[in-house]
Amino acid sequence: MPKPKHILVIRLSAMGDVAMSVPVLRAFIQQYPNVKVTVLTREFFKPFFRDLKNVTIFSPDLNGKHKGFLGLYKLSKELKSLGIDEVADLHNVLRTKIIKFFFFGKTFKQIDKGREEKKALVVGQIFEQLKTTHERYADVFRKLGYTINLSNSNFPEQKILDQSTQDLIKKDNKNWIGIAPFAQYQSKMYPLDLLERVIFELSKSNKILLFGGGKKEIKILNAFQDKYSNVINLAGKLSLSQELDVISNLDVMLAMDSGNAHIAAMLGKKVVTIWNVTHPFAGFSPFNQPEDYCLLSNRSQFPLIPTSIYGNKFPENYKEASRTIAPDTVIKKIDFILANNK
């Protein structure tokens, strides 16, 4: 009987991209249960993969012994000693290209990020749905010879919250709505005054759980918590594992085009996203969500959308394009989802 293959999967950062890799890996190990998988990613992201059987995490010390060219050589030697047969590089940056050089002789396939199509989308040469990032990840496995299928995905069971988290949130019969108002760039955020109206209305009959991080963000979220009943700020109060446990218990998540949207989606939650100067056509919609769960800025008023793929470039007057999404539109979408939850 041949020895099971051992695949190294590389996805070092960023948070949203790492989260997007999880449903793809889950589909892969369900379809190929005899293949051993080691994921090369940062230590912080280890909890993302906790429900994946037959998956081991290897976290490099990129600021220490694995820093620089010689550090990556040491890292490659350590990885080779694990008996790696094939490499699926879902990152494809300079660092992973160097690792590829050190893995000479091994089958090493890398993601095609579709840079030319994405550039054409941003400059207005095309306006159409590009291949999703999840399918681009799956394509790397397909290049290795695995006919991975992302439909009919399974998701982990919702978690039982530990006592400290239960004490923080408190048990009741309300729907739990997660709201993650922040993103890497302000140009990807829904204006906070409009978001406050959403929080106010939804908090009347639901429990609102706020997610974020950083001193400035926590201060904003604390203000929402202090002002409205049924609103709890979780930012800075839980470990990543505890946050994942809470998200697994949500009825719906409201997020920007951001990492929190992908985290909720990887756990099988319903996710409503708000898009400001970016657009789902670039391929970064949360996994397994209907198209109409993406709430889009008005392109008749802001025809250059998407102004960039990541939201880092935009005309100044586009900064709050998502003001064209009325709070009532957001509220009605979430109310519809809650009313139709099974």
N, C-alpha and C positions, 0 to 999 in steps of 0.2 A: 504493500500500500504506500503510495507516494506521500512524502512529508507535506503537511499543509503549508501553503505559501504564507509569507510574512510581509505585509505591506507597511511602508512608512508613509504616513500622510502628513504633509507640512502645511500648517496654517497658523502662523505665528501671531498675527494681529490683523486688523483692529477688532474691537469687540463685536460690532455688528457682523463683520465678515466671518469671524470665528463662529458666532451663533448660527449664521447661515449654513455653515458646513455640517452642523449637527444633524438636521433632517436627512441630508444626503448620506452621511455615515450610517445613520440608523437604517435607512433603506438598504444600504450596501451589506451591512452585517446580517440583516434579516434574509437577504437573498443569497448571501455567501457566508453561512455561519461557520464554515470550517477554515476560513481565512483569518489569520491573526493580524491585528491592526495595532500599530503604535502611532500615536499622534504626537507630532512635534509642535508644541505650543507653549505659551507662557504659563507659568505656575498659577497666575491669577485666574486663568480661564479653566482650570482643571474641573471645577464643579459642573461646567456645561456638559461634560461627557460622562457624568457619574452614572447615568442609566443605561449606558451602552455596554452590552456584554462583549467579552472578548476584545475589549479595547483598552490599551495601556497608554498612559500619558508620559511623555518624556519632556521635561521642561529645561531648556538650555539656560545657562548663566551668561546671557549676552552682554552683560556689563562687567563680567569678571573673566573667568577662565575660557569662555567661548567668544570673547570679544575679538574683533578684527580677523584678518586672514588666517593667522596661525591658530586663533581660537576656534575658527570654523573647521580648520583641519583636525584639531583635537575632538571637536564635536562629531565630525564625520567618522573618526576612528571609533568613538564610543558607540555610535549608532550602528556601524558595520559589525561590531562585536555582538550585537543582538541577533544577528543572522537575518538581516533584511534582504529580501529577494527583489522587491520592486519599490519604486518611489512614486507617489502621487503628490505632486507639488501644486497645491491650491493657492499659492501665494505669488510665485514668480516675480521676485524682486532680485536686486543685486546679490543679497545675502544667500538666497536659495540657488541662484545661478552658480555661486562659488561652491556651495554644497554639491551641486550637480557635477561640477568638475572633479571633486574628490570622490564621487561615486562612479567614476568612469568604469564601464564594464557592466554596470547594473542597468536594468530597464528603468528609465527616469522620464516620466511624462509630466508636462507642465500645463497649467491653465492658459487658454487663449482668452485674454481679457476683452477682446473685441474693441481695441482702442480706436481703430479707424471708423467703425460704425458709430461708436459713441461720440467721436469728434464730429462726424457728419450730423448727428442728432443735435449737438450743441450749437453748431454754426447754422443750423436750419436747412441743410441740404436734404434731410429726410425728417419725417415725423411719423414714426411707426414703432411698434413694440419690438424691442431687441430681445435676444435670447436672455433668459433670466440667469442671474448669478448661480442659482441652484443647479440649473441645467449645465452651465459652464463647469461647475465642480463635477457633476456627474460625467461630463464628457472626458474628464481626465481619467476616470476609472474605465470608461469605455475604450480609451486609447490603450489601456493596459489589457483589454480583452474581456472586460466584465460588462455584461449587458444589463446595466442597472436601470431600474424603472422607478420613477419618483411618485407614481400614482398609487392610490390606496395605502397611504402611509399610516403607520401606527404611532401612537404617542404614549409617553409614560403616564402612569396613574397619578392623580393629584396626591400631594404629600400631606401627611398629618403634621400640623405645625407643632413645634416644640413649645414648652410652657411659657418661655419668655416672650415668644412671638404672639402666642394666644393672649397673654396679659396685655400686650401692646395694642392689639387690634380689637380684642373683646368679641365674644360670640354673639351673633344675632341672626335674624332671618332675612336680612336685607341682601340685595344683590351687591357683589363686590366689583367695583369699577376701578381698575388701575389707570392712573393718568401720569404720563411721563412728559412734562412740558418742554424739556430741554433737548438740545442737539449740539453737535460739535460747533456749528456756526449759527449765529443768531438768524441768519437768512433762511434757515430751515425750520424756524419756530413759528408757531401761531402766536400772534400778539397777546401778551399776558392779560390785557384788559378784556379781550374777547374770551380768553380761556377762563377768566374769573366768572364770567357770566355762565359759561358752561358748567363750571364747578357748582355755582350757586343753585342752578336749576336741578342738576342731577343729584345734588346732596339732599334735596328735599325728601327723597324716597329711597335713596341708595347709599351705600357706604363707599366713600371715595378714598382710595389709597394712593398717596402721592410718592413718586419715585424721582430720584435725582442724586446729585452729589456736588460737593464743593461748598464753601462757606456762603458765597453769594446766593447760590441756588437754594440752599437750606433755609436761609433767611426769608426768601420769597415764599417758599412752601410753608414755612412756619406761620407766616402772615395769613395764608389761606386757611390753615388749620385753626388759627385763633379766631378767625372771623366767622367761620361757618360750622354748624354742627354736622356730625357724620363725616367729617374730613380728618384723615390721619396722615401726617407726614412721616414716611418711613425712611427718608434720606438720612444717612449717617447713623442709623440705629440698628442695622442688621448686617450680618455677614452676607457675602454673595450667595452662599448656599441657602441661608434663611430667606433671602429675597426670592430666589428661585422657588422655594417652597410656597411662599405667598402667591407668586405669579401663577403657580400651578392650580391655585384655588380661585383665581379670578373668574368672573363671568364674562368680562370683556376688558381689553386694554385699549386705551386711547394714547397714541404716541405720535411723534413726528416721524419723518424719514430718518430713523435713528436706531441705535443698538437695541434699545428697549423693545422696539417693535419686533425685532428679529428674535429676541430672547423669548418673548411671549409666544411668537409663532412656532418656535422650535419645541415648545411645550404643548402645542396643539390648541392654544387659546385663540379665541376670535379677536382680531386686531383691527381697529380703525386707525388709519394713518392720515395725517394732514401734511400736504405737500405745498411748500412755498415756492422757491425758485428751482427746485428739482422736480423730476417727473418719473413716474413708474416705468415709462418706456425705456429708461436706461437699464432696467433689469434688476432693480433693487427692492421690488415689492416684497413684503413679508411672505413667508412660505404658506401655500395652501389657503390663501384668502381670496374671496370673490373680488372682482375688479371694483365693484361699487363700494367696497370698504376703504378705498383710497379716495380721499376728498381733495379735490384739486383746485388750485387757484385759477381764476378766470383768464384763459389764454386770449380771449378777445381783447381784454384790457392790457394783458402782459404777453404779447405774442412771441417774445424771445425765450420764454420758458420751454425747455430747461436752459438756464443761462450757464450752467456747468453741471458736471456729473455729481460732484460732491457738495455743491452749494457754496463754494469758496469764492466764486466770481459772479458778479451780478451788477447791473446798473443800479445806482443809488436809489432811484425811485421804485425799484423792484423789491426793496428790502422787506416790505410788509405786503407783498402781493396776496398773501393768504387772508388779508382783510376781506377779500371778495368771497370768502367762505363764511356765511353767517353762522353765529353761534347756534341758532335754531336748527340749521342743517346738521351740525354735529350732534346736537341733542336728539333729534329725530332719528338719526342713524343708530345711535346707541340704544335708544328706546326700542327701536324695531328689532335689533339683535336680541335684547333682553326678553322681549315678548315672544321671540321665536326660538329661544334656547330650548334644547331638548332636556 
